């Protein structure tokens, strides 16, 4: 059973999402809150698998709430998906840097919301395709200054290749096909890279891959490294 907690200052949004999620046999909404402060208290109390958090709320906004969740070792199992009325690149980047596992716009179709909850519960990154495309376009047209990432030189050549493919939006199965390895081996490479780079999840791994210079969006070629 996937345990979900809703945090949104709009009662209509909360009730709509709750009605949809409660219809699923494998999803349970354990609590809901109307502001970030109350949401944080309930998250600490219930320890949900997934927290759907609105980006703009009274008292504590979604970005700050996500940052506090990511910084608390006791909440390591909580995967945050940020909800917004807009898919602005700045919001998405802020959310991912704060530790969110995904970012969705509120006009998402019901099937995609259910998929997002299940993907986030597995610990995988989730972005709406339109948002992913805009993020990549942003890095291509306005590349951010690169910075040295802790652990970057510890990655093996295969781990770097796997990270490069993840940064292009490929799933574990697609990474495996591209690298001609098993999905389990692909997942192992990705998980080891996340550990070495100290990233909370795949979403942060993608941001770090671009901002560190490990991946260059103009070429999309897996960088070389040492085994």
C-alpha positions as CSV (number, residue, x, y, z in Angstrom):
1,X,0.0,0.0,0.0
2,X,1.4,3.4,-1.0
3,X,0.7,6.0,1.7
4,X,0.1,9.5,0.4
5,X,-0.2,12.8,2.2
6,X,-1.7,15.9,0.5
7,X,-0.6,19.5,1.3
8,X,-2.4,22.2,-0.6
9,X,-4.1,25.4,0.5
10,X,-7.0,24.9,-1.9
11,X,-9.6,22.5,-0.4
12,X,-11.1,21.8,-3.8
13,X,-7.8,20.6,-5.1
14,X,-7.2,18.4,-2.0
15,X,-10.7,16.9,-2.1
16,X,-10.4,16.1,-5.9
17,X,-7.0,14.5,-5.5
18,X,-8.1,12.5,-2.5
19,X,-11.2,11.2,-4.2
20,X,-9.1,10.1,-7.1
21,X,-6.4,8.4,-5.1
22,X,-8.7,6.7,-2.6
23,X,-10.3,4.8,-5.6
24,X,-7.1,2.9,-6.1
25,X,-6.5,-0.4,-4.3
26,X,-2.8,0.2,-3.8
27,X,-3.0,3.9,-2.6
28,X,-4.1,5.3,0.7
29,X,-4.4,9.0,1.6
30,X,-3.3,9.1,5.2
31,X,-3.8,12.8,5.9
32,X,-4.1,16.3,4.4
33,X,-3.1,19.8,5.3
34,X,-3.9,23.3,4.1
35,X,-0.5,24.9,4.7
36,X,3.2,24.0,4.7
37,X,3.7,24.2,8.5
38,X,0.8,21.8,9.3
39,X,1.9,19.6,6.4
40,X,5.4,19.2,7.9
41,X,3.9,18.2,11.2
42,X,1.7,15.6,9.7
43,X,4.5,14.3,7.5
44,X,6.6,13.7,10.6
45,X,3.6,12.0,12.3
46,X,2.5,9.8,9.5
47,X,5.8,9.2,7.5
48,X,4.0,8.8,4.1
49,X,5.7,7.2,1.1
50,X,4.7,10.2,-1.1
51,X,3.9,13.8,-0.1
52,X,2.1,15.8,-2.8
53,X,2.9,19.4,-1.9
54,X,1.7,22.7,-3.5
55,X,4.5,25.0,-4.3
56,X,2.7,28.2,-3.1
57,X,1.2,28.0,0.4
58,X,0.8,30.1,3.6
59,X,3.4,30.0,6.4
60,X,5.8,27.5,4.7
61,X,5.9,27.2,0.9
62,X,6.4,24.0,-1.0
63,X,10.1,24.6,-1.7
64,X,11.0,25.3,1.9
65,X,8.9,22.3,3.1
66,X,10.7,20.1,0.6
67,X,14.1,21.4,1.8
68,X,13.2,20.6,5.4
69,X,12.0,17.1,4.5
70,X,15.2,16.4,2.6
71,X,17.4,17.6,5.4
72,X,15.7,15.4,8.0
73,X,17.2,11.8,8.1
74,X,14.0,10.6,9.9
75,X,12.1,11.5,6.7
76,X,14.4,9.8,4.2
77,X,11.6,7.5,3.1
78,X,9.3,10.4,2.1
79,X,9.3,11.2,-1.6
80,X,8.0,14.7,-2.4
81,X,6.2,15.6,-5.6
82,X,5.7,19.3,-6.0
83,X,2.4,20.5,-7.5
84,X,2.0,23.9,-9.3
85,X,-0.4,25.7,-11.5
86,X,2.6,26.6,-13.7
87,X,5.6,24.7,-15.0
88,X,8.0,27.6,-14.9
89,X,11.6,26.4,-15.2
90,X,12.8,28.4,-12.2
91,X,10.2,26.7,-10.0
92,X,11.2,23.2,-11.3
93,X,14.9,23.8,-10.7
94,X,14.3,25.1,-7.2
95,X,12.1,22.1,-6.4
96,X,14.6,19.6,-7.6
97,X,17.5,21.3,-5.9
98,X,15.5,21.3,-2.7
99,X,15.1,17.5,-2.9
100,X,11.8,16.9,-4.7
101,X,11.4,13.6,-6.5
102,X,9.1,15.2,-9.1
103,X,7.2,18.2,-10.3
104,X,3.7,18.2,-11.8
105,X,1.3,20.8,-13.0
106,X,-2.2,20.7,-11.5
107,X,-3.9,20.2,-14.9
108,X,-2.4,16.7,-15.1
109,X,-4.8,14.0,-16.3
110,X,-5.9,11.5,-13.6
111,X,-4.0,8.6,-15.1
112,X,-0.7,10.6,-15.1
113,X,-1.2,11.6,-11.4
114,X,-1.7,8.0,-10.4
115,X,1.4,7.0,-12.4
116,X,3.3,9.8,-10.7
117,X,2.5,8.6,-7.2
118,X,3.6,5.1,-8.0
119,X,6.8,6.2,-9.7
120,X,7.7,8.5,-6.8
121,X,6.9,5.8,-4.3
122,X,9.5,3.6,-6.1
123,X,12.1,6.3,-5.6
124,X,12.3,7.3,-9.3
125,X,12.2,10.8,-10.6
126,X,9.1,12.1,-12.2
127,X,8.6,15.2,-14.4
128,X,5.8,15.9,-16.8
129,X,7.2,15.4,-20.4
130,X,6.6,19.1,-21.3
131,X,8.5,20.2,-18.3
132,X,11.4,17.9,-19.0
133,X,11.6,19.3,-22.6
134,X,11.7,22.9,-21.3
135,X,14.4,22.1,-18.8
136,X,16.6,20.5,-21.4
137,X,16.0,23.5,-23.7
138,X,17.0,25.8,-20.9
139,X,20.3,24.1,-20.4
140,X,21.0,24.1,-24.1
141,X,20.2,27.8,-24.7
142,X,21.4,29.1,-21.3
143,X,23.9,26.7,-19.8
144,X,24.6,27.4,-16.2
145,X,28.1,27.8,-14.8
146,X,29.6,24.4,-14.0
147,X,30.7,23.5,-10.5
148,X,32.8,20.7,-9.1
149,X,30.6,18.1,-7.7
150,X,31.6,16.1,-4.7
151,X,32.4,12.5,-5.7
152,X,32.4,13.3,-9.4
153,X,35.9,11.9,-9.9
154,X,34.8,8.7,-8.1
155,X,32.4,7.6,-10.9
156,X,33.4,4.8,-13.2
157,X,33.1,5.1,-16.9
158,X,29.9,3.0,-16.9
159,X,28.4,5.0,-14.0
160,X,29.1,8.2,-15.9
161,X,27.5,6.7,-19.0
162,X,24.4,5.7,-17.0
163,X,24.1,9.1,-15.5
164,X,24.4,10.8,-18.9
165,X,21.5,8.6,-20.2
166,X,19.4,9.3,-17.1
167,X,20.0,13.1,-17.7
168,X,18.4,12.6,-21.1
169,X,15.3,11.3,-19.5
170,X,15.8,7.6,-20.1
171,X,14.2,5.0,-17.8
172,X,16.2,2.2,-16.3
173,X,15.1,-0.2,-19.0
174,X,16.1,2.3,-21.7
175,X,19.4,2.9,-20.1
176,X,19.9,-0.9,-20.0
177,X,19.1,-1.3,-23.7
178,X,21.4,1.5,-24.7
179,X,24.3,0.2,-22.6
180,X,23.5,-3.5,-23.6
181,X,23.2,-4.6,-19.9
182,X,20.4,-5.9,-17.7
183,X,18.0,-3.5,-16.1
184,X,19.3,-4.6,-12.7
185,X,22.8,-3.7,-13.7
186,X,21.7,-0.3,-15.0
187,X,19.9,0.4,-11.8
188,X,23.0,-0.6,-9.8
189,X,25.2,1.8,-11.8
190,X,22.7,4.6,-11.2
191,X,22.3,3.9,-7.5
192,X,26.0,3.8,-7.0
193,X,26.4,7.1,-8.8
194,X,23.7,8.7,-6.7
195,X,25.5,7.5,-3.5
196,X,28.9,8.8,-4.7
197,X,27.4,12.2,-5.8
198,X,25.3,12.4,-2.6
199,X,22.1,13.0,-4.5
200,X,18.8,12.1,-2.8
201,X,17.1,10.8,-5.9
202,X,17.2,10.7,-9.8
203,X,15.7,14.2,-10.1
204,X,18.7,15.7,-8.2
205,X,21.0,13.5,-10.2
206,X,19.8,15.0,-13.5
207,X,20.2,18.6,-12.2
208,X,23.7,17.8,-10.9
209,X,24.7,16.1,-14.2
210,X,24.1,19.3,-16.1
211,X,25.3,21.8,-13.6
212,X,28.5,19.9,-12.9
213,X,29.4,19.7,-16.5
214,X,29.3,15.9,-16.4
215,X,26.7,16.1,-19.2
216,X,26.8,18.7,-22.0
217,X,23.3,19.1,-23.5
218,X,24.7,20.1,-26.9
219,X,26.3,16.8,-27.4
220,X,24.4,14.3,-25.2
221,X,27.4,12.0,-25.5
222,X,28.3,10.0,-22.4
223,X,31.5,11.5,-20.9
224,X,34.6,9.4,-20.5
225,X,36.0,8.4,-17.2
226,X,38.0,5.6,-15.6
227,X,36.9,2.2,-14.6
